[in-house]
Amino acid sequence: MRSPVFSPDGAFVAAGAVQGKIHVWNARTGESVLEIPGAARVYAVAYTPDGATLVTAAEDRVIRSWNAVTGEQIAATATA
């Protein structure tokens, strides 16, 4: 796992994986609550201040935002 990060309220921990997935766990129990399939190795993960969105940076040089509850991709932006 790469770049583990707590949600702003401390309830969840999210991290990227070399397999291109984003994993989210309950911080108290360690139970997996969400697995988001990605496209490339995820190098960085961050929550927005409201905790509603996860933002990832991946090996394919695309920054993606995801709904932190459903895992649905919201947006993707290629970087130079």
Backbone as ProteinMPNN parsed JSONL, in Angstrom:
{"seq_chain_A": "MRSPVFSPDGAFVAAGAVQGKIHVWNARTGESVLEIPGAARVYAVAYTPDGATLVTAAEDRVIRSWNAVTGEQIAATATA", "coords_chain_A": {"N_chain_A": [[0.837, -1.18, 0.0], [0.401, 2.243, -0.664], [1.009, 5.552, 0.423], [-0.821, 5.909, 2.767], [-3.695, 7.449, 4.192], [-5.649, 9.256, 6.537], [-9.172, 9.865, 6.753], [-10.726, 13.133, 7.032], [-12.306, 13.141, 9.38], [-11.222, 11.082, 10.752], [-12.314, 8.55, 10.665], [-11.861, 6.723, 8.61], [-9.34, 5.012, 6.665], [-7.433, 5.431, 3.822], [-5.663, 4.101, 1.004], [-3.395, 3.786, -1.738], [-2.567, 1.289, -4.21], [-0.062, -0.802, -5.757], [-1.202, -2.354, -7.683], [-3.007, -0.749, -8.85], [-5.311, -0.179, -7.487], [-7.517, 1.436, -5.117], [-7.809, 1.343, -1.714], [-10.052, 1.36, 1.041], [-10.459, 1.491, 4.497], [-12.205, 0.871, 7.578], [-11.196, 2.82, 10.184], [-11.265, 2.21, 12.872], [-11.992, -0.515, 13.166], [-10.591, -1.853, 11.206], [-11.792, -3.099, 9.129], [-12.387, -3.715, 5.69], [-13.933, -1.363, 3.675], [-14.3, -0.323, 1.188], [-13.245, -0.84, -2.132], [-11.646, 0.426, -4.801], [-11.348, -0.018, -8.172], [-8.563, 0.817, -10.065], [-6.605, 2.22, -12.779], [-3.877, 2.346, -13.085], [-0.714, 2.155, -11.291], [-1.132, 3.51, -8.112], [0.12, 6.335, -6.67], [-0.28, 8.413, -4.848], [-2.675, 9.473, -2.438], [-5.4, 11.414, -1.335], [-7.76, 12.982, 0.842], [-10.489, 15.221, 0.327], [-11.135, 18.259, 2.185], [-13.751, 18.042, 3.258], [-14.145, 15.349, 3.318], [-15.635, 13.964, 1.471], [-14.645, 13.284, -0.998], [-12.111, 11.422, -2.635], [-8.851, 11.927, -3.849], [-6.596, 10.939, -6.31], [-3.271, 10.237, -7.487], [-1.625, 8.792, -10.171], [0.521, 6.342, -11.805], [0.082, 6.567, -14.527], [-0.01, 9.234, -14.953], [-2.353, 10.593, -14.462], [-4.667, 12.473, -12.694], [-7.18, 11.657, -10.542], [-10.505, 12.009, -9.269], [-12.66, 10.692, -6.798], [-15.794, 9.516, -5.579], [-15.966, 9.247, -2.177], [-17.578, 7.526, -0.776], [-19.084, 5.847, -2.501], [-17.223, 5.097, -4.424], [-17.344, 5.821, -7.036], [-16.01, 7.21, -10.0], [-15.366, 10.63, -10.324], [-14.022, 12.634, -11.73], [-11.292, 13.055, -14.114], [-8.033, 14.032, -14.872], [-5.494, 14.515, -17.11], [-2.001, 14.918, -16.68], [0.811, 16.937, -17.606]], "CA_chain_A": [[0.0, 0.0, 0.0], [1.139, 3.498, -0.766], [0.445, 6.827, 0.871], [-2.043, 5.815, 3.568], [-4.163, 8.735, 4.687], [-6.898, 9.228, 7.29], [-10.219, 10.813, 6.372], [-10.685, 14.274, 7.947], [-12.926, 12.829, 10.673], [-10.483, 9.987, 11.366], [-13.088, 7.307, 10.642], [-11.42, 5.829, 7.546], [-7.979, 5.09, 6.154], [-7.388, 5.084, 2.399], [-4.315, 3.958, 0.467], [-3.29, 3.291, -3.099], [-1.835, 0.031, -4.347], [0.663, -0.932, -7.016], [-2.085, -2.998, -8.651], [-3.9, 0.262, -9.403], [-6.539, -0.077, -6.709], [-7.567, 2.276, -3.931], [-8.477, 0.607, -0.645], [-10.518, 2.163, 2.166], [-10.783, 0.675, 5.659], [-12.699, 1.486, 8.801], [-9.993, 3.05, 10.99], [-11.418, 1.613, 14.203], [-12.081, -1.978, 13.125], [-9.719, -2.413, 10.174], [-12.622, -3.752, 8.112], [-12.401, -3.115, 4.367], [-15.258, -0.826, 3.377], [-14.398, 0.067, -0.217], [-12.101, -1.099, -2.999], [-11.9, 1.091, -6.068], [-10.404, -0.467, -9.194], [-7.94, 1.908, -10.808], [-6.038, 1.826, -14.055], [-2.417, 2.323, -13.013], [-0.207, 2.229, -9.924], [-1.528, 4.718, -7.401], [1.249, 6.814, -5.876], [-0.693, 9.341, -3.795], [-4.105, 9.523, -2.14], [-5.754, 12.475, -0.395], [-9.169, 13.309, 1.014], [-10.829, 16.636, 0.366], [-11.403, 18.628, 3.573], [-15.064, 17.584, 3.729], [-14.135, 13.891, 3.372], [-16.563, 13.389, 0.495], [-13.951, 12.926, -2.223], [-10.719, 10.984, -2.623], [-8.12, 12.35, -5.028], [-5.444, 10.058, -6.479], [-2.3, 10.466, -8.561], [-1.199, 7.459, -10.576], [1.649, 6.188, -12.709], [-0.301, 6.987, -15.88], [0.013, 10.699, -14.926], [-3.727, 11.085, -14.421], [-5.21, 12.774, -11.374], [-8.599, 11.294, -10.548], [-11.268, 12.205, -8.04], [-13.599, 9.593, -6.588], [-16.729, 9.632, -4.468], [-15.357, 8.479, -1.084], [-18.55, 6.558, -0.242], [-19.49, 4.872, -3.525], [-16.102, 4.722, -5.266], [-17.591, 6.258, -8.404], [-15.092, 8.246, -10.476], [-16.016, 11.916, -10.555], [-13.295, 13.368, -12.774], [-9.928, 12.624, -14.402], [-7.281, 15.056, -15.59], [-4.134, 14.109, -17.474], [-0.992, 15.937, -16.414], [1.876, 17.013, -18.626]], "C_chain_A": [[0.882, 1.243, 0.0], [0.324, 4.655, -0.216], [-0.836, 6.684, 1.694], [-2.401, 7.171, 4.162], [-5.483, 8.538, 5.426], [-7.884, 10.218, 6.688], [-10.194, 11.964, 7.384], [-11.305, 14.003, 9.32], [-12.243, 11.668, 11.393], [-11.173, 8.64, 11.33], [-12.565, 6.277, 9.643], [-9.944, 6.045, 7.223], [-8.03, 4.644, 4.696], [-5.929, 4.986, 1.97], [-4.396, 3.439, -0.955], [-2.468, 2.02, -3.117], [-1.144, -0.021, -5.695], [-0.174, -1.623, -8.086], [-3.076, -2.008, -9.254], [-5.196, 0.426, -8.644], [-6.384, 0.939, -5.583], [-8.371, 1.496, -2.903], [-8.871, 1.582, 0.461], [-10.943, 1.216, 3.281], [-11.41, 1.523, 6.754], [-11.494, 1.621, 9.723], [-10.078, 2.392, 12.361], [-11.327, 0.095, 14.155], [-11.1, -2.626, 12.157], [-10.479, -3.113, 9.057], [-12.552, -2.993, 6.786], [-13.816, -2.634, 4.06], [-15.429, -0.447, 1.911], [-13.111, -0.306, -0.93], [-12.445, -0.539, -4.357], [-10.887, 0.58, -7.087], [-9.861, 0.744, -9.947], [-7.35, 1.377, -12.097], [-4.529, 1.655, -13.999], [-1.997, 2.392, -11.551], [-0.563, 3.564, -9.292], [-0.392, 5.125, -6.477], [0.847, 7.728, -4.728], [-2.21, 9.342, -3.673], [-4.331, 10.654, -1.145], [-7.261, 12.596, -0.323], [-9.346, 14.81, 0.858], [-11.187, 16.981, 1.808], [-12.754, 18.172, 4.125], [-15.169, 16.063, 3.799], [-15.005, 13.209, 2.341], [-15.869, 12.839, -0.743], [-12.531, 12.462, -1.925], [-10.087, 11.459, -3.92], [-6.871, 11.479, -5.119], [-4.559, 10.536, -7.626], [-1.695, 9.115, -8.882], [-0.048, 7.514, -11.584], [1.332, 6.653, -14.126], [-0.406, 8.506, -16.019], [-1.38, 11.302, -15.02], [-4.116, 11.296, -12.965], [-6.705, 12.516, -11.45], [-9.237, 11.666, -9.217], [-12.389, 11.178, -8.017], [-14.565, 9.949, -5.461], [-16.215, 8.718, -3.36], [-16.298, 7.447, -0.478], [-18.845, 5.455, -1.248], [-18.321, 4.345, -4.357], [-16.278, 5.129, -6.716], [-16.595, 7.351, -8.794], [-15.856, 9.501, -10.814], [-15.359, 12.652, -11.713], [-11.909, 12.755, -12.951], [-9.265, 13.704, -15.24], [-5.883, 14.557, -15.853], [-3.184, 15.254, -17.182], [0.091, 15.874, -17.487], [3.097, 16.242, -18.225]], "O_chain_A": [[1.961, 1.268, 0.592], [-0.895, 4.715, -0.377], [-1.849, 7.289, 1.344], [-1.531, 7.937, 4.578], [-6.331, 7.754, 4.999], [-7.495, 11.27, 6.18], [-9.686, 11.786, 8.491], [-10.869, 14.578, 10.317], [-12.628, 11.309, 12.506], [-10.669, 7.676, 11.907], [-12.802, 5.081, 9.812], [-9.381, 7.11, 7.474], [-8.602, 3.602, 4.378], [-5.067, 5.691, 2.495], [-5.341, 2.745, -1.328], [-1.76, 1.709, -2.159], [-1.571, 0.622, -6.654], [0.115, -1.491, -9.276], [-3.901, -2.391, -10.083], [-6.101, 1.112, -9.12], [-5.274, 1.258, -5.157], [-9.48, 1.043, -3.185], [-8.127, 2.509, 0.78], [-11.686, 0.262, 3.051], [-11.177, 2.728, 6.844], [-10.834, 0.624, 10.015], [-9.049, 2.054, 12.946], [-10.669, -0.519, 14.995], [-10.808, -3.817, 12.273], [-9.869, -3.66, 8.139], [-12.646, -1.766, 6.767], [-14.777, -3.395, 4.168], [-16.551, -0.268, 1.436], [-12.017, -0.114, -0.398], [-13.41, -0.964, -4.993], [-9.683, 0.731, -6.882], [-10.626, 1.593, -10.407], [-7.57, 0.223, -12.463], [-3.962, 0.896, -14.786], [-2.82, 2.656, -10.674], [-0.322, 4.621, -9.875], [0.013, 4.356, -5.605], [1.564, 7.812, -3.731], [-2.932, 9.228, -4.663], [-3.543, 10.833, -0.217], [-7.962, 12.345, -1.303], [-8.459, 15.585, 1.215], [-11.513, 16.083, 2.584], [-12.887, 17.942, 5.327], [-16.169, 15.536, 4.285], [-15.104, 11.982, 2.337], [-16.439, 12.018, -1.461], [-11.84, 13.03, -1.079], [-10.718, 11.403, -4.976], [-6.165, 11.298, -4.127], [-5.023, 11.147, -8.589], [-1.297, 8.375, -7.982], [0.297, 8.565, -12.124], [2.229, 7.087, -14.848], [-0.833, 9.014, -17.056], [-1.568, 12.38, -15.583], [-3.924, 10.424, -12.118], [-7.408, 13.07, -12.295], [-8.586, 11.639, -8.173], [-12.98, 10.838, -9.042], [-14.181, 10.613, -4.498], [-16.046, 7.52, -3.589], [-15.851, 6.575, 0.267], [-18.856, 4.274, -0.9], [-18.415, 3.262, -4.935], [-15.43, 4.807, -7.548], [-16.36, 8.292, -8.036], [-16.872, 9.454, -11.507], [-16.037, 13.22, -12.569], [-11.409, 12.042, -12.081], [-9.852, 14.223, -16.19], [-5.158, 14.211, -14.919], [-3.514, 16.418, -17.406], [0.246, 14.867, -18.179], [4.076, 16.207, -18.969]]}, "name": "protein", "num_of_chains": 1, "seq": "MRSPVFSPDGAFVAAGAVQGKIHVWNARTGESVLEIPGAARVYAVAYTPDGATLVTAAEDRVIRSWNAVTGEQIAATATA"}
